[in-house]
Amino acid sequence: MPVRTGYLEAQAGLSSLTGAYARLEGGARLKSNLGLFGFAEANQRERLAGAGIRLMFGL
């Protein structure tokens, strides 16, 4: 199944709790209502990484 759309988002900033941080997230929409994403985030104290599934819907 071909991927319809994707995205890449980068952020950097300052937090009063953790100081400077950087975050990178990328994802792909597999169907009109289903997407996958992964992220990495780093600050002065810790490094995080993860993946997830997004289900989009309308009310």
Phi, psi and omega in degrees: 000123180287148177280132182280306183217161177215174179208158175220127182231134177235139180224150172213144181188191178236136177240141178291340181270318188243356182084212181290145178216161174222142182221139177229130179225140176219150181202172179218140176266116182276321176227177182297337182237010184225129179220159175241149178212160174221153181214159171220138180220142179221139171222188185292338183260325189210167176235136181232151173208150180191176179215158181198178179241137176246130174248116181262140179209163177240151179253000000 
